[in-house]
Amino acid sequence: MSPGEIQLQVLRAIESNPELTQRQLACVLGVSLGKAHYCVKALVGKGLVKMGNFSHSQKKLGYAYLLTPKGIKSKAALTAHFLQRKMAEYEELRQEIESAAKDSRVKKSQLGGGGLKKPASELVTHK
């Protein structure tokens, strides 16, 4: 994952569950606790996230993480960039699949006419 993708994932997770602990965040993201702590601290430092205390239980205080207006704007920009990149990757893959299908002499009817419309798993022939 790129730093921008990690940042986007952290912002999404915090937005959907502000009371998420850093340990839970690390688990959700599939990163170490140290990396989750570093990411949250960096987002707080950039002013994208603010921390507040809340009563987690009778004996413990926890933190609530909230996106700031700047954090909401950053999340929107990161999401737009992420979508543009994924759409470009999709187009590249679609062209590569169509090229590979032509090379392996897959009939156009198996591709659903002139373009790739069936899932790739349906194109695989088992012998």
JOLIN-V694988 format. One record per pair of residues at least 4 apart in sequence whose C-alpha atoms are under 6 Angstrom apart, sorted by the first residue. I is the first residue (numbers start at 1). J is the second residue. D is the distance in Angstrom with one decimal. If there is no record, write none. Layout:
i:j:d
I:J:D
I:J:D
//
This chain:
i:j:d
1:5:5.9
11:15:6.0
14:18:4.9
18:64:5.2
18:65:4.8
18:66:5.9
19:64:4.7
23:33:5.6
26:30:5.8
26:31:5.0
26:32:5.7
26:33:5.2
26:36:5.2
43:48:5.3
43:49:5.6
44:48:5.8
44:49:4.7
44:50:5.7
48:67:5.9
48:68:5.3
48:70:5.4
48:71:3.7
49:66:5.5
49:67:4.5
49:68:5.4
50:65:5.7
50:66:5.3
51:64:5.7
51:65:4.7
52:63:5.4
52:64:5.1
53:62:5.7
53:63:4.6
54:61:5.8
54:62:5.4
54:63:5.9
55:61:4.7
56:60:5.6
56:61:5.2
56:62:5.1
67:71:5.1
75:79:6.0
78:82:6.0
83:87:6.0
93:97:6.0
97:101:6.0
101:106:5.2
108:113:5.4
109:113:5.1
111:115:5.9
111:116:4.9
111:117:5.9
112:117:5.3
//
